[in-house]
Amino acid sequence: MTLLDRYILTGVLRGTLLVLLVLLVLNSFVSFIGQVDNVGQGSFTMADAIGYVLLTMPTIVYDLLPIATLLGALLGLGNLASHSELIVMRAAGISPWRLTRSVIIGGGLVALIGILLGEFIAPPAEQYAKRERTMSLNSQLTMGQGQSGWIRDGNIVINIEQLMTGDRAGGIYVFTFNDNRELRSIVQARTASFEDNGTWLLDDSRKTEFGETGITASKDLQTAQATAVSAEILGLSVIDPDMLASRGLYDYISYLE
């Protein structure tokens, strides 16, 4: 990389950083205002609102990088033009393609940063932020983490293998216990969909009941399961495909196939 490349690259990156900072502050402020409305619900506090905004900043940066890079490049080149530096470069025999190459290098560096954010930082931070916020707002529920999602609602424990859409899931297991923490029944369903009345419709379900007289099994094409687990909470029990890294997205596509 020549001195000219570094000089133009510095101008472009400075412009990009400035635009990104302004947009990040505005978006974070709007996000914070939206979270303030939740303060006081459940165990959600002002500190939780601030923590949520901070944890979602990598995702905001990731979303803003393309427009910030474009505007930053224009701002950086405009600054060079306002000081007649581009004219001097052209007079020195620097071709437009040579100048463009320096700008492309800057864009490539920003793209690399975006890939790192989108693959390793933004997805887990976003998922953790949403999980903690929802659990603070719904303190009666508990949620475990792992390759599949675990949610506890009173005496009911739900395991979810895959989130298919915002209100549908695949690979559902519902474990029901009595007050003595003894397993009373297991329901296995291929898919489940959330209804507005607060119930889940389990498709192609198999139910095994453990009673005092023995074990009974039944199968239904569709059955209803009452639970306090909403579609939003379900979406947090497993990783949303929109926030999956490349490897996770590939595994998710393979699962759907």
FIKOLZA-1660 file (N, C-alpha, C; in steps of 0.1 Angstrom, whole numbers, plus 5000, padded with zeros to 4 digits):
% residues 257
   i   px   py   pz ch aa at
   1 5008 4988 5000  A  M  N
   1 5000 5000 5000  A  M CA
   1 5009 5012 5000  A  M  C
   2 5007 5021 4990  A  T  N
   2 5015 5033 4989  A  T CA
   2 5010 5044 4999  A  T  C
   3 5018 5055 4999  A  L  N
   3 5015 5066 5008  A  L CA
   3 5002 5072 5003  A  L  C
   4 4999 5073 4990  A  L  N
   4 4987 5078 4985  A  L CA
   4 4975 5070 4989  A  L  C
   5 4976 5057 4988  A  D  N
   5 4966 5048 4993  A  D CA
   5 4962 5050 5007  A  D  C
   6 4972 5052 5016  A  R  N
   6 4970 5054 5030  A  R CA
   6 4963 5067 5032  A  R  C
   7 4967 5077 5025  A  Y  N
   7 4962 5091 5027  A  Y CA
   7 4947 5091 5023  A  Y  C
   8 4943 5085 5012  A  I  N
   8 4929 5085 5007  A  I CA
   8 4921 5076 5017  A  I  C
   9 4927 5064 5020  A  L  N
   9 4921 5055 5029  A  L CA
   9 4918 5061 5043  A  L  C
  10 4927 5069 5048  A  T  N
  10 4925 5076 5061  A  T CA
  10 4913 5086 5060  A  T  C
  11 4912 5093 5049  A  G  N
  11 4901 5102 5047  A  G CA
  11 4888 5095 5046  A  G  C
  12 4887 5084 5038  A  V  N
  12 4875 5077 5037  A  V CA
  12 4870 5070 5050  A  V  C
  13 4880 5065 5057  A  L  N
  13 4877 5058 5070  A  L CA
  13 4872 5069 5080  A  L  C
  14 4878 5080 5080  A  R  N
  14 4874 5091 5090  A  R CA
  14 4860 5095 5087  A  R  C
  15 4857 5097 5074  A  G  N
  15 4843 5100 5070  A  G CA
  15 4833 5090 5074  A  G  C
  16 4837 5077 5071  A  T  N
  16 4828 5066 5075  A  T CA
  16 4826 5065 5090  A  T  C
  17 4836 5067 5098  A  L  N
  17 4835 5066 5112  A  L CA
  17 4826 5077 5117  A  L  C
  18 4828 5089 5112  A  L  N
  18 4820 5101 5116  A  L CA
  18 4805 5098 5113  A  L  C
  19 4802 5094 5101  A  V  N
  19 4788 5091 5097  A  V CA
  19 4782 5080 5106  A  V  C
  20 4790 5069 5108  A  L  N
  20 4786 5058 5116  A  L CA
  20 4783 5062 5130  A  L  C
  21 4791 5071 5135  A  L  N
  21 4790 5075 5149  A  L CA
  21 4777 5083 5151  A  L  C
  22 4774 5092 5141  A  V  N
  22 4762 5100 5142  A  V CA
  22 4749 5091 5141  A  V  C
  23 4749 5082 5131  A  L  N
  23 4738 5073 5129  A  L CA
  23 4736 5064 5141  A  L  C
  24 4747 5059 5147  A  L  N
  24 4747 5050 5158  A  L CA
  24 4741 5057 5170  A  L  C
  25 4745 5069 5173  A  V  N
  25 4739 5077 5184  A  V CA
  25 4724 5079 5182  A  V  C
  26 4720 5082 5170  A  L  N
  26 4706 5085 5168  A  L CA
  26 4697 5072 5169  A  L  C
  27 4702 5061 5163  A  N  N
  27 4695 5048 5164  A  N CA
  27 4695 5043 5179  A  N  C
  28 4706 5044 5186  A  S  N
  28 4707 5039 5199  A  S CA
  28 4697 5047 5208  A  S  C
  29 4696 5061 5206  A  F  N
  29 4687 5069 5214  A  F CA
  29 4673 5065 5212  A  F  C
  30 4669 5062 5199  A  V  N
  30 4656 5058 5196  A  V CA
  30 4653 5045 5203  A  V  C
  31 4663 5035 5202  A  S  N
  31 4661 5022 5208  A  S CA
  31 4660 5024 5224  A  S  C
  32 4667 5033 5230  A  F  N
  32 4667 5035 5244  A  F CA
  32 4653 5040 5248  A  F  C
  33 4648 5050 5240  A  I  N
  33 4635 5055 5243  A  I CA
  33 4624 5044 5243  A  I  C
  34 4625 5035 5233  A  G  N
  34 4616 5024 5232  A  G CA
  34 4617 5015 5244  A  G  C
  35 4629 5013 5250  A  Q  N
  35 4630 5004 5261  A  Q CA
  35 4626 5011 5274  A  Q  C
  36 4627 5024 5275  A  V  N
  36 4623 5031 5287  A  V CA
  36 4608 5028 5291  A  V  C
  37 4600 5026 5280  A  D  N
  37 4586 5023 5283  A  D CA
  37 4584 5010 5290  A  D  C
  38 4594 5001 5289  A  N  N
  38 4593 4988 5296  A  N CA
  38 4597 4988 5311  A  N  C
  39 4604 4999 5315  A  V  N
  39 4609 5000 5328  A  V CA
  39 4597 4999 5338  A  V  C
  40 4599 4991 5348  A  G  N
  40 4588 4989 5358  A  G CA
  40 4580 4976 5355  A  G  C
  41 4581 4971 5343  A  Q  N
  41 4573 4958 5340  A  Q CA
  41 4582 4946 5345  A  Q  C
  42 4576 4938 5353  A  G  N
  42 4584 4926 5358  A  G CA
  42 4595 4931 5366  A  G  C
  43 4607 4927 5363  A  S  N
  43 4619 4931 5370  A  S CA
  43 4628 4940 5361  A  S  C
  44 4622 4945 5351  A  F  N
  44 4630 4953 5341  A  F CA
  44 4633 4967 5347  A  F  C
  45 4646 4971 5348  A  T  N
  45 4650 4983 5353  A  T CA
  45 4656 4992 5343  A  T  C
  46 4660 5005 5347  A  M  N
  46 4667 5014 5338  A  M CA
  46 4680 5008 5334  A  M  C
  47 4687 5001 5343  A  A  N
  47 4700 4995 5340  A  A CA
  47 4698 4984 5329  A  A  C
  48 4687 4977 5330  A  D  N
  48 4684 4967 5320  A  D CA
  48 4682 4973 5306  A  D  C
  49 4675 4985 5306  A  A  N
  49 4673 4992 5293  A  A CA
  49 4686 4996 5287  A  A  C
  50 4695 5002 5295  A  I  N
  50 4708 5006 5290  A  I CA
  50 4716 4994 5286  A  I  C
  51 4716 4983 5293  A  G  N
  51 4723 4971 5289  A  G CA
  51 4718 4966 5276  A  G  C
  52 4705 4966 5274  A  Y  N
  52 4699 4961 5262  A  Y CA
  52 4704 4969 5250  A  Y  C
  53 4704 4982 5251  A  V  N
  53 4709 4991 5240  A  V CA
  53 4724 4989 5237  A  V  C
  54 4732 4987 5248  A  L  N
  54 4746 4985 5246  A  L CA
  54 4748 4971 5239  A  L  C
  55 4741 4961 5242  A  L  N
  55 4743 4948 5236  A  L CA
  55 4738 4947 5222  A  L  C
  56 4728 4956 5218  A  T  N
  56 4723 4956 5205  A  T CA
  56 4731 4965 5196  A  T  C
  57 4740 4973 5201  A  M  N
  57 4748 4982 5193  A  M CA
  57 4756 4975 5182  A  M  C
  58 4762 4963 5184  A  P  N
  58 4769 4956 5173  A  P CA
  58 4760 4953 5161  A  P  C
  59 4747 4950 5164  A  T  N
  59 4737 4947 5153  A  T CA
  59 4734 4960 5146  A  T  C
  60 4733 4971 5154  A  I  N
  60 4730 4984 5147  A  I CA
  60 4741 4988 5138  A  I  C
  61 4754 4986 5143  A  V  N
  61 4765 4990 5135  A  V CA
  61 4766 4981 5122  A  V  C
  62 4763 4969 5124  A  Y  N
  62 4763 4959 5112  A  Y CA
  62 4753 4964 5102  A  Y  C
  63 4741 4968 5106  A  D  N
  63 4730 4973 5097  A  D CA
  63 4734 4986 5091  A  D  C
  64 4741 4994 5098  A  L  N
  64 4744 5008 5093  A  L CA
  64 4757 5009 5084  A  L  C
  65 4765 4998 5085  A  L  N
  65 4778 4999 5078  A  L CA
  65 4777 5002 5063  A  L  C
  66 4768 4996 5055  A  P  N
  66 4767 4999 5041  A  P CA
  66 4765 5014 5038  A  P  C
  67 4754 5020 5044  A  I  N
  67 4751 5034 5042  A  I CA
  67 4762 5043 5047  A  I  C
  68 4767 5039 5059  A  A  N
  68 4778 5047 5065  A  A CA
  68 4790 5047 5056  A  A  C
  69 4794 5036 5050  A  T  N
  69 4805 5035 5041  A  T CA
  69 4803 5044 5029  A  T  C
  70 4791 5043 5023  A  L  N
  70 4788 5051 5011  A  L CA
  70 4789 5066 5014  A  L  C
  71 4782 5070 5025  A  L  N
  71 4782 5084 5028  A  L CA
  71 4796 5089 5033  A  L  C
  72 4803 5080 5040  A  G  N
  72 4816 5083 5045  A  G CA
  72 4826 5085 5034  A  G  C
  73 4825 5077 5023  A  A  N
  73 4834 5078 5012  A  A CA
  73 4831 5091 5005  A  A  C
  74 4819 5095 5003  A  L  N
  74 4815 5107 4997  A  L CA
  74 4820 5119 5005  A  L  C
  75 4819 5118 5018  A  L  N
  75 4823 5128 5027  A  L CA
  75 4838 5130 5027  A  L  C
  76 4846 5118 5027  A  G  N
  76 4860 5119 5026  A  G CA
  76 4865 5125 5013  A  G  C
  77 4860 5120 5002  A  L  N
  77 4864 5126 4989  A  L CA
  77 4860 5140 4987  A  L  C
  78 4848 5144 4993  A  G  N
  78 4844 5158 4992  A  G CA
  78 4853 5167 5000  A  G  C
  79 4858 5162 5011  A  N  N
  79 4868 5169 5019  A  N CA
  79 4881 5171 5011  A  N  C
  80 4885 5161 5004  A  L  N
  80 4897 5162 4996  A  L CA
  80 4895 5172 4985  A  L  C
  81 4883 5172 4979  A  A  N
  81 4880 5181 4968  A  A CA
  81 4879 5195 4972  A  A  C
  82 4874 5197 4984  A  S  N
  82 4872 5211 4989  A  S CA
  82 4886 5218 4992  A  S  C
  83 4896 5210 4994  A  H  N
  83 4910 5215 4996  A  H CA
  83 4918 5214 4983  A  H  C
  84 4911 5211 4972  A  S  N
  84 4918 5210 4959  A  S CA
  84 4928 5199 4958  A  S  C
  85 4928 5189 4968  A  E  N
  85 4938 5179 4968  A  E CA
  85 4935 5169 4956  A  E  C
  86 4923 5167 4953  A  L  N
  86 4920 5158 4941  A  L CA
  86 4925 5164 4928  A  L  C
  87 4924 5177 4927  A  I  N
  87 4930 5184 4915  A  I CA
  87 4945 5182 4914  A  I  C
  88 4951 5184 4926  A  V  N
  88 4966 5182 4926  A  V CA
  88 4970 5168 4922  A  V  C
  89 4962 5158 4927  A  M  N
  89 4965 5144 4924  A  M CA
  89 4963 5141 4909  A  M  C
  90 4953 5147 4904  A  R  N
  90 4950 5145 4889  A  R CA
  90 4961 5152 4881  A  R  C
  91 4965 5164 4886  A  A  N
  91 4976 5171 4879  A  A CA
  91 4989 5163 4879  A  A  C
  92 4991 5155 4890  A  A  N
  92 5003 5148 4892  A  A CA
  92 5003 5135 4883  A  A  C
  93 4992 5133 4876  A  G  N
  93 4991 5121 4868  A  G CA
  93 4984 5109 4874  A  G  C
  94 4978 5111 4885  A  I  N
  94 4971 5100 4891  A  I CA
  94 4957 5098 4884  A  I  C
  95 4955 5086 4879  A  S  N
  95 4943 5084 4871  A  S CA
  95 4931 5082 4880  A  S  C
  96 4919 5084 4875  A  P  N
  96 4907 5082 4883  A  P CA
  96 4906 5067 4888  A  P  C
  97 4910 5058 4880  A  W  N
  97 4910 5044 4885  A  W CA
  97 4919 5042 4897  A  W  C
  98 4930 5049 4897  A  R  N
  98 4940 5048 4908  A  R CA
  98 4933 5053 4921  A  R  C
  99 4926 5064 4919  A  L  N
  99 4919 5070 4931  A  L CA
  99 4908 5060 4936  A  L  C
 100 4901 5055 4926  A  T  N
 100 4890 5046 4929  A  T CA
 100 4895 5033 4936  A  T  C
 101 4907 5029 4932  A  R  N
 101 4913 5017 4939  A  R CA
 101 4915 5019 4954  A  R  C
 102 4920 5031 4957  A  S  N
 102 4922 5035 4971  A  S CA
 102 4909 5035 4979  A  S  C
 103 4899 5040 4972  A  V  N
 103 4886 5040 4979  A  V CA
 103 4880 5026 4981  A  V  C
 104 4883 5017 4971  A  I  N
 104 4878 5003 4972  A  I CA
 104 4885 4996 4983  A  I  C
 105 4898 4999 4985  A  I  N
 105 4905 4993 4996  A  I CA
 105 4899 4996 5009  A  I  C
 106 4895 5009 5011  A  G  N
 106 4888 5013 5023  A  G CA
 106 4875 5006 5025  A  G  C
 107 4867 5005 5014  A  G  N
 107 4855 4997 5014  A  G CA
 107 4857 4983 5018  A  G  C
 108 4868 4977 5013  A  G  N
 108 4871 4963 5016  A  G CA
 108 4874 4961 5031  A  G  C
 109 4881 4970 5037  A  L  N
 109 4884 4970 5051  A  L CA
 109 4871 4971 5060  A  L  C
 110 4862 4980 5056  A  V  N
 110 4849 4981 5063  A  V CA
 110 4841 4969 5061  A  V  C
 111 4841 4963 5049  A  A  N
 111 4834 4950 5047  A  A CA
 111 4839 4939 5056  A  A  C
 112 4852 4938 5057  A  L  N
 112 4858 4928 5066  A  L CA
 112 4854 4930 5080  A  L  C
 113 4853 4942 5085  A  I  N
 113 4848 4945 5098  A  I CA
 113 4833 4941 5100  A  I  C
 114 4826 4943 5089  A  G  N
 114 4812 4939 5089  A  G CA
 114 4810 4924 5090  A  G  C
 115 4818 4917 5083  A  I  N
 115 4818 4902 5083  A  I CA
 115 4821 4897 5097  A  I  C
 116 4831 4903 5103  A  L  N
 116 4834 4899 5117  A  L CA
 116 4823 4901 5127  A  L  C
 117 4817 4913 5125  A  L  N
 117 4805 4917 5134  A  L CA
 117 4794 4907 5131  A  L  C
 118 4790 4905 5119  A  G  N
 118 4779 4897 5115  A  G CA
 118 4781 4882 5118  A  G  C
 119 4793 4877 5119  A  E  N
 119 4796 4863 5121  A  E CA
 119 4798 4860 5136  A  E  C
 120 4805 4868 5143  A  F  N
 120 4810 4864 5156  A  F CA
 120 4805 4873 5168  A  F  C
 121 4801 4885 5165  A  I  N
 121 4797 4894 5176  A  I CA
 121 4782 4898 5177  A  I  C
 122 4777 4902 5166  A  A  N
 122 4763 4907 5166  A  A CA
 122 4753 4896 5170  A  A  C
 123 4753 4884 5164  A  P  N
 123 4743 4874 5167  A  P CA
 123 4742 4870 5181  A  P  C
 124 4753 4866 5188  A  P  N
 124 4752 4862 5202  A  P CA
 124 4748 4874 5211  A  P  C
 125 4753 4886 5208  A  A  N
 125 4750 4897 5216  A  A CA
 125 4735 4901 5215  A  A  C
 126 4730 4901 5203  A  E  N
 126 4716 4904 5201  A  E CA
 126 4707 4893 5207  A  E  C
 127 4710 4881 5206  A  Q  N
 127 4702 4870 5212  A  Q CA
 127 4702 4871 5227  A  Q  C
 128 4714 4874 5233  A  Y  N
 128 4715 4875 5248  A  Y CA
 128 4707 4887 5253  A  Y  C
 129 4708 4898 5245  A  A  N
 129 4700 4910 5249  A  A CA
 129 4685 4907 5249  A  A  C
 130 4680 4901 5239  A  K  N
 130 4666 4899 5238  A  K CA
 130 4662 4889 5248  A  K  C
 131 4670 4879 5251  A  R  N
 131 4667 4869 5261  A  R CA
 131 4666 4875 5275  A  R  C
 132 4675 4883 5278  A  E  N
 132 4675 4889 5292  A  E CA
 132 4664 4899 5293  A  E  C
 133 4661 4906 5283  A  R  N
 133 4650 4916 5284  A  R CA
 133 4637 4909 5285  A  R  C
 134 4634 4898 5278  A  T  N
 134 4622 4891 5278  A  T CA
 134 4620 4884 5292  A  T  C
 135 4631 4878 5297  A  M  N
 135 4630 4872 5310  A  M CA
 135 4628 4881 5321  A  M  C
 136 4633 4894 5320  A  S  N
 136 4631 4904 5330  A  S CA
 136 4616 4909 5329  A  S  C
 137 4610 4909 5317  A  L  N
 137 4596 4913 5316  A  L CA
 137 4587 4902 5320  A  L  C
 138 4591 4890 5319  A  N  N
 138 4583 4878 5323  A  N CA
 138 4590 4870 5333  A  N  C
 139 4590 4876 5345  A  S  N
 139 4598 4870 5356  A  S CA
 139 4592 4856 5361  A  S  C
 140 4580 4853 5356  A  Q  N
 140 4574 4840 5361  A  Q CA
 140 4579 4828 5352  A  Q  C
 141 4587 4831 5342  A  L  N
 141 4592 4821 5333  A  L CA
 141 4607 4820 5335  A  L  C
 142 4612 4808 5333  A  T  N
 142 4627 4806 5333  A  T CA
 142 4630 4799 5319  A  T  C
 143 4643 4802 5315  A  M  N
 143 4647 4797 5302  A  M CA
 143 4661 4792 5302  A  M  C
 144 4664 4781 5297  A  G  N
 144 4677 4775 5296  A  G CA
 144 4683 4778 5282  A  G  C
 145 4696 4775 5281  A  Q  N
 145 4703 4778 5269  A  Q CA
 145 4709 4765 5264  A  Q  C
 146 4711 4764 5251  A  G  N
 146 4718 4752 5246  A  G CA
 146 4715 4752 5231  A  G  C
 147 4718 4740 5224  A  Q  N
 147 4716 4739 5210  A  Q CA
 147 4701 4740 5207  A  Q  C
 148 4693 4734 5216  A  S  N
 148 4678 4736 5215  A  S CA
 148 4674 4745 5227  A  S  C
 149 4661 4750 5226  A  G  N
 149 4656 4759 5236  A  G CA
 149 4648 4752 5247  A  G  C
 150 4650 4756 5259  A  W  N
 150 4643 4750 5270  A  W CA
 150 4636 4762 5277  A  W  C
 151 4622 4760 5279  A  I  N
 151 4614 4770 5286  A  I CA
 151 4606 4763 5297  A  I  C
 152 4606 4769 5309  A  R  N
 152 4598 4764 5320  A  R CA
 152 4586 4773 5323  A  R  C
 153 4574 4768 5323  A  D  N
 153 4562 4776 5326  A  D CA
 153 4555 4768 5337  A  D  C
 154 4558 4771 5350  A  G  N
 154 4552 4764 5361  A  G CA
 154 4556 4750 5361  A  G  C
 155 4546 4741 5360  A  N  N
 155 4549 4726 5360  A  N CA
 155 4551 4721 5346  A  N  C
 156 4552 4730 5336  A  I  N
 156 4554 4725 5322  A  I CA
 156 4568 4730 5318  A  I  C
 157 4575 4720 5312  A  V  N
 157 4588 4723 5306  A  V CA
 157 4587 4720 5291  A  V  C
 158 4591 4730 5283  A  I  N
 158 4590 4729 5268  A  I CA
 158 4604 4729 5262  A  I  C
 159 4606 4720 5253  A  N  N
 159 4619 4719 5246  A  N CA
 159 4616 4722 5231  A  N  C
 160 4623 4731 5225  A  I  N
 160 4621 4735 5211  A  I CA
 160 4634 4733 5203  A  I  C
 161 4633 4725 5193  A  E  N
 161 4645 4722 5185  A  E CA
 161 4648 4733 5175  A  E  C
 162 4638 4738 5168  A  Q  N
 162 4641 4747 5157  A  Q CA
 162 4629 4758 5157  A  Q  C
 163 4633 4770 5155  A  L  N
 163 4624 4781 5152  A  L CA
 163 4622 4782 5137  A  L  C
 164 4610 4781 5132  A  M  N
 164 4607 4781 5118  A  M CA
 164 4603 4795 5113  A  M  C
 165 4594 4801 5120  A  T  N
 165 4590 4815 5117  A  T CA
 165 4588 4822 5131  A  T  C
 166 4583 4834 5130  A  G  N
 166 4581 4841 5143  A  G CA
 166 4570 4835 5152  A  G  C
 167 4561 4827 5146  A  D  N
 167 4550 4821 5155  A  D CA
 167 4549 4806 5152  A  D  C
 168 4559 4800 5146  A  R  N
 168 4559 4786 5144  A  R CA
 168 4573 4780 5148  A  R  C
 169 4572 4767 5153  A  A  N
 169 4584 4760 5157  A  A CA
 169 4583 4746 5153  A  A  C
 170 4595 4739 5152  A  G  N
 170 4595 4725 5149  A  G CA
 170 4602 4717 5159  A  G  C
 171 4598 4705 5161  A  G  N
 171 4605 4696 5171  A  G CA
 171 4601 4700 5185  A  G  C
 172 4589 4699 5189  A  I  N
 172 4584 4703 5202  A  I CA
 172 4582 4692 5211  A  I  C
 173 4587 4693 5223  A  Y  N
 173 4585 4684 5234  A  Y CA
 173 4579 4691 5246  A  Y  C
 174 4568 4686 5251  A  V  N
 174 4562 4693 5263  A  V CA
 174 4561 4683 5274  A  V  C
 175 4569 4686 5285  A  F  N
 175 4569 4677 5297  A  F CA
 175 4561 4683 5308  A  F  C
 176 4551 4676 5313  A  T  N
 176 4542 4680 5324  A  T CA
 176 4545 4673 5337  A  T  C
 177 4548 4680 5347  A  F  N
 177 4551 4675 5360  A  F CA
 177 4539 4678 5370  A  F  C
 178 4538 4670 5381  A  N  N
 178 4529 4674 5391  A  N CA
 178 4536 4682 5402  A  N  C
 179 4529 4686 5413  A  D  N
 179 4535 4694 5423  A  D CA
 179 4546 4688 5430  A  D  C
 180 4547 4674 5429  A  N  N
 180 4558 4667 5436  A  N CA
 180 4570 4665 5426  A  N  C
 181 4569 4672 5415  A  R  N
 181 4580 4672 5404  A  R CA
 181 4581 4658 5398  A  R  C
 182 4570 4651 5398  A  E  N
 182 4570 4638 5391  A  E CA
 182 4564 4639 5377  A  E  C
 183 4571 4633 5368  A  L  N
 183 4567 4634 5354  A  L CA
 183 4553 4627 5351  A  L  C
 184 4544 4635 5346  A  R  N
 184 4530 4629 5344  A  R CA
 184 4528 4627 5329  A  R  C
 185 4533 4635 5320  A  S  N
 185 4531 4632 5306  A  S CA
 185 4542 4639 5297  A  S  C
 186 4543 4633 5285  A  I  N
 186 4552 4638 5275  A  I CA
 186 4544 4640 5262  A  I  C
 187 4545 4651 5256  A  V  N
 187 4539 4654 5243  A  V CA
 187 4549 4657 5233  A  V  C
 188 4550 4650 5222  A  Q  N
 188 4559 4652 5212  A  Q CA
 188 4552 4657 5199  A  Q  C
 189 4555 4668 5193  A  A  N
 189 4548 4673 5182  A  A CA
 189 4558 4677 5171  A  A  C
 190 4554 4675 5158  A  R  N
 190 4563 4678 5147  A  R CA
 190 4565 4693 5146  A  R  C
 191 4554 4700 5146  A  T  N
 191 4554 4715 5146  A  T CA
 191 4544 4721 5155  A  T  C
 192 4545 4733 5158  A  A  N
 192 4535 4740 5167  A  A CA
 192 4534 4755 5162  A  A  C
 193 4522 4760 5163  A  S  N
 193 4519 4774 5160  A  S CA
 193 4512 4781 5171  A  S  C
 194 4515 4794 5173  A  F  N
 194 4509 4801 5184  A  F CA
 194 4496 4808 5180  A  F  C
 195 4486 4807 5189  A  E  N
 195 4473 4813 5186  A  E CA
 195 4471 4825 5195  A  E  C
 196 4463 4834 5191  A  D  N
 196 4461 4847 5198  A  D CA
 196 4455 4845 5212  A  D  C
 197 4448 4834 5214  A  N  N
 197 4441 4832 5227  A  N CA
 197 4451 4826 5238  A  N  C
 198 4463 4825 5235  A  G  N
 198 4473 4821 5245  A  G CA
 198 4476 4806 5245  A  G  C
 199 4472 4799 5234  A  T  N
 199 4475 4784 5233  A  T CA
 199 4483 4781 5221  A  T  C
 200 4490 4770 5222  A  W  N
 200 4498 4765 5211  A  W CA
 200 4490 4753 5205  A  W  C
 201 4489 4753 5191  A  L  N
 201 4484 4742 5184  A  L CA
 201 4495 4733 5180  A  L  C
 202 4495 4721 5185  A  L  N
 202 4505 4711 5182  A  L CA
 202 4501 4702 5171  A  L  C
 203 4508 4701 5160  A  D  N
 203 4505 4693 5149  A  D CA
 203 4512 4680 5149  A  D  C
 204 4505 4669 5145  A  D  N
 204 4510 4656 5145  A  D CA
 204 4517 4652 5158  A  D  C
 205 4509 4653 5169  A  S  N
 205 4514 4651 5182  A  S CA
 205 4512 4637 5187  A  S  C
 206 4521 4633 5196  A  R  N
 206 4521 4620 5203  A  R CA
 206 4522 4622 5218  A  R  C
 207 4512 4617 5225  A  K  N
 207 4512 4620 5240  A  K CA
 207 4514 4607 5247  A  K  C
 208 4523 4607 5257  A  T  N
 208 4525 4596 5266  A  T CA
 208 4522 4600 5280  A  T  C
 209 4512 4593 5287  A  E  N
 209 4508 4597 5300  A  E CA
 209 4513 4586 5310  A  E  C
 210 4518 4591 5321  A  F  N
 210 4523 4581 5332  A  F CA
 210 4513 4582 5343  A  F  C
 211 4504 4572 5345  A  G  N
 211 4494 4572 5355  A  G CA
 211 4497 4561 5366  A  G  C
 212 4489 4561 5376  A  E  N
 212 4490 4551 5386  A  E CA
 212 4488 4537 5381  A  E  C
 213 4479 4536 5371  A  T  N
 213 4476 4522 5366  A  T CA
 213 4485 4518 5354  A  T  C
 214 4494 4527 5349  A  G  N
 214 4503 4523 5339  A  G CA
 214 4505 4535 5329  A  G  C
 215 4510 4531 5318  A  I  N
 215 4514 4541 5307  A  I CA
 215 4504 4540 5296  A  I  C
 216 4499 4551 5291  A  T  N
 216 4490 4552 5280  A  T CA
 216 4496 4561 5269  A  T  C
 217 4494 4557 5257  A  A  N
 217 4499 4565 5246  A  A CA
 217 4487 4569 5236  A  A  C
 218 4488 4581 5230  A  S  N
 218 4478 4585 5221  A  S CA
 218 4484 4594 5210  A  S  C
 219 4477 4595 5199  A  K  N
 219 4482 4603 5188  A  K CA
 219 4471 4612 5182  A  K  C
 220 4474 4624 5180  A  D  N
 220 4464 4634 5174  A  D CA
 220 4470 4641 5163  A  D  C
 221 4462 4644 5153  A  L  N
 221 4466 4653 5142  A  L CA
 221 4469 4667 5147  A  L  C
 222 4461 4672 5156  A  Q  N
 222 4462 4685 5161  A  Q CA
 222 4456 4686 5175  A  Q  C
 223 4464 4692 5185  A  T  N
 223 4459 4693 5198  A  T CA
 223 4464 4707 5204  A  T  C
 224 4456 4712 5213  A  A  N
 224 4459 4725 5219  A  A CA
 224 4467 4724 5232  A  A  C
 225 4476 4732 5234  A  Q  N
 225 4484 4732 5247  A  Q CA
 225 4484 4746 5253  A  Q  C
 226 4478 4748 5264  A  A  N
 226 4477 4761 5271  A  A CA
 226 4490 4764 5278  A  A  C
 227 4496 4776 5276  A  T  N
 227 4508 4780 5282  A  T CA
 227 4509 4795 5282  A  T  C
 228 4517 4800 5291  A  A  N
 228 4520 4815 5292  A  A CA
 228 4531 4819 5282  A  A  C
 229 4537 4809 5275  A  V  N
 229 4548 4812 5266  A  V CA
 229 4542 4818 5253  A  V  C
 230 4546 4830 5251  A  S  N
 230 4541 4837 5239  A  S CA
 230 4550 4834 5227  A  S  C
 231 4546 4839 5215  A  A  N
 231 4555 4837 5203  A  A CA
 231 4568 4844 5205  A  A  C
 232 4568 4856 5211  A  E  N
 232 4580 4864 5213  A  E CA
 232 4590 4856 5222  A  E  C
 233 4585 4850 5233  A  I  N
 233 4593 4842 5242  A  I CA
 233 4598 4830 5235  A  I  C
 234 4590 4824 5227  A  L  N
 234 4594 4812 5219  A  L CA
 234 4606 4816 5210  A  L  C
 235 4605 4827 5204  A  G  N
 235 4615 4831 5195  A  G CA
 235 4629 4833 5201  A  G  C
 236 4629 4835 5215  A  L  N
 236 4641 4837 5222  A  L CA
 236 4647 4824 5227  A  L  C
 237 4639 4814 5227  A  S  N
 237 4644 4801 5232  A  S CA
 237 4654 4795 5223  A  S  C
 238 4653 4798 5210  A  V  N
 238 4663 4794 5200  A  V CA
 238 4667 4806 5192  A  V  C
 239 4678 4804 5184  A  I  N
 239 4683 4815 5177  A  I CA
 239 4675 4818 5165  A  I  C
 240 4671 4830 5163  A  D  N
 240 4663 4835 5151  A  D CA
 240 4672 4833 5139  A  D  C
 241 4666 4827 5128  A  P  N
 241 4674 4826 5116  A  P CA
 241 4680 4839 5111  A  P  C
 242 4673 4850 5113  A  D  N
 242 4678 4863 5108  A  D CA
 242 4691 4867 5115  A  D  C
 243 4694 4861 5127  A  M  N
 243 4706 4864 5134  A  M CA
 243 4716 4853 5134  A  M  C
 244 4714 4843 5126  A  L  N
 244 4724 4832 5125  A  L CA
 244 4736 4836 5117  A  L  C
 245 4748 4830 5122  A  A  N
 245 4760 4832 5114  A  A CA
 245 4759 4822 5102  A  A  C
 246 4769 4822 5093  A  S  N
 246 4768 4814 5081  A  S CA
 246 4767 4799 5084  A  S  C
 247 4775 4794 5093  A  R  N
 247 4774 4780 5096  A  R CA
 247 4761 4776 5102  A  R  C
 248 4756 4784 5111  A  G  N
 248 4743 4782 5117  A  G CA
 248 4732 4782 5107  A  G  C
 249 4732 4792 5098  A  L  N
 249 4722 4793 5087  A  L CA
 249 4722 4781 5078  A  L  C
 250 4734 4776 5075  A  Y  N
 250 4735 4763 5067  A  Y CA
 250 4729 4752 5074  A  Y  C
 251 4732 4750 5087  A  D  N
 251 4726 4739 5095  A  D CA
 251 4711 4740 5095  A  D  C
 252 4706 4753 5096  A  Y  N
 252 4691 4755 5097  A  Y CA
 252 4685 4751 5084  A  Y  C
 253 4691 4755 5072  A  I  N
 253 4685 4752 5059  A  I CA
 253 4685 4736 5057  A  I  C
 254 4696 4730 5062  A  S  N
 254 4696 4715 5061  A  S CA
 254 4685 4709 5069  A  S  C
 255 4682 4715 5081  A  Y  N
 255 4671 4710 5089  A  Y CA
 255 4658 4711 5082  A  Y  C
 256 4655 4722 5076  A  L  N
 256 4643 4724 5069  A  L CA
 256 4641 4715 5057  A  L  C
 257 4653 4712 5050  A  E  N
 257 4652 4702 5039  A  E CA
 257 4649 4688 5043  A  E  C
% end
